[in-house]
Each structure stands twice: as C-alpha cells, then as structure tokens.
Amino acid sequence: NGTNGIDVSETFDWQSDFDVVTGNGDNGVEVGSTLTLVADSLEVVGNFTNGIVATGSNSDVTLYQCNLHQNTIGDGIRLSGGNNTMDIDYSFIRDNGDDGIDTGGSNTLELDNSLIGYNGSYGIRSSGSVDINYSDVLHNGSVGISTSQFSTVDNSIVWFNGGVPQMTTSN
C-alpha cells in the first residue's frame, strides 16, 4: 500500500488478535481522533513512517505480546493528544527510526516485561508519568526514558542509550 495501512479519521475501537500491518508507504495505522485498542499478538512491522499514530485525546491502548518494529523513519507508537493511557505487557518495540514510544501530553504509560530498544531516538518519551517493571530500555539513539511527571522504574535495565543521562524528568 502506498499510503497508510489502516487510515481512520474518526474514533476507532479495535480488538486485534494476531493481526499483521506491514510494508505500507506511510503509517501502519493512523487514527485522526481517539484510538481504543486492545491487541494480543499484533505485528506492526516495516512501515515507512510510524507503526501506530493517533492524534486524538483520551486514547486507551493495551498491547499484549505485540511487536512494533522496523518502522523506518517514525515512532513505534505515538499518541499525540492528551489524557491518553497505554498498558504494554510482554511486547517488543524496537528498531524504529525515531522514538520507540511517544505518549504525547499528560499521559500515563505502564510497561511490564517488555523490551524497548534499538530505536533511532528516545526509547520512551512521555509528557506524563511512566511505571516500568521488569523491562529493558536499551541501545536507543537518545535518552532511554524522558518524562515530565513522577515515574517509577522497578526491576528493569536502562542501559547504553545514546543520551546522557539515561533517564530524565522535569519533576
């Protein structure tokens, strides 16, 4: 496909089980409003720009056993509106051209048992808070984790990211 794999201009509610979105000329998934996604074993791979991008506020994304990787010049997943939540478990977000995860403004991210690595810029960029447990954030081109709210990182490895320091917060 020369453009987006999935292109929705309005609110999009998606239950994904074992879906693959790959090889698109722009974004794998682009939602111009609020995205509600519950995904089990979703693969978003090899798209030219971003893997998943949603511009609306109040999005709610749950990823379980998912792979968002090798999206050439963009982010693995980006929610650019405000008041969004992401819950990511047992997933790989790696080898994307820009950030692995970009949560936009005033958002929350809970990351458990996952790998965020080898992305071109930030591993995790959040204007909200992050809660990271048993996960690896490593070998990203810039800072591993950047937040603007109080965040917790437990039992995790944040190592060998290009930016120094490895983690930054404005709170």
RAPEZI-V232862 format. One line per field, one symbol per residue. ss: DSSP state (A for helix, B for strand, O for the rest). phi: phi as a letter, one per 40 degrees, with the letter a starting at -180 (. if undefined). burial: I if it has 24 or more other C-alpha atoms within 12 Angstrom, else O. A space follows every 10 residues. Layout:
# RAPEZI-V232862
ss->???
phi->???
burial->???
This chain:
# RAPEZI-V232862
ss->OOOOOBBBOO OBBBBBBOOB BBOOOOOOBB BOOOBBBBBB OOBBBOOOOO OBBBOOOOOB BBBBOOBBBO OOOOOOBBBO OBOOBBBBBO OBBBOOOOOO BBBBBBBBBB BBOOBBBOOO OOOBBBBBBB BBBOOBBBOO OOOOBBBOOO OBBBOOBBBO OOOOOOBBBO O
phi->.cbccbbbcb dbbbbbbgcb bagccbccbb bcacbbbbbb gcbbbgccbc cbbbcccgcb bbbbfbbbaf cdbbccabbc cbgbbbbbbf bbbafccbcc bbcgcfbbbb bbfbbbagcc bccbbbcbbb bbbfbbbafc cbccbbbbbd bbbbfbbbaf cccbccbbac b
burial->OOOIIIIIOO OIOIOIOOII IIIIIIIIII IOIIIIIIII IIIIIIIIII IIIIIIIIII IIIIIIIIII IIIIIIIIII IIIIIIIIII IIIIIIIIII IIIIIIIIII IIIIIIIIII IIIIIIIIII IIIIIIIIII IIIIIIIIOO IIIOOOIIIO IIOOOIIIOO O
